[in-house]
């Protein structure tokens, strides 16, 4: 049996590896965050990440990687 991985912990581990993931609308690749381009230059704060995942429990978005 595989261990259960908490999505927030997984996302934070991706950030530690240099990847930024953002919630995206389910019907498109368009990010929820209208000013997502800022994350091409800076890392999101722990507060931002936590707030995205709090919303995600209700909305169940897709996730995209910022490139």
C-alpha positions, 0 to 999 in steps of 0.5 A: 500500500502506498503512503497517503501524501498530503497535497499541500506537503507535496506542493511545498516539496515541489516549491523546494525543488524550484517548481511553482504550481498554481490552481487552474480552472477545471475547464481550461489551463487558465490560472485562478490567479490573474497576476500569475506572471509574477510567479515567473520572477518570484516564489509564492509565500507559504501564506499564498500556497496555503490559501490556494490549497484551502480554496482547492479543497472546495473547488477541486481545481486543475494544477499548472506548473509556472514556466 
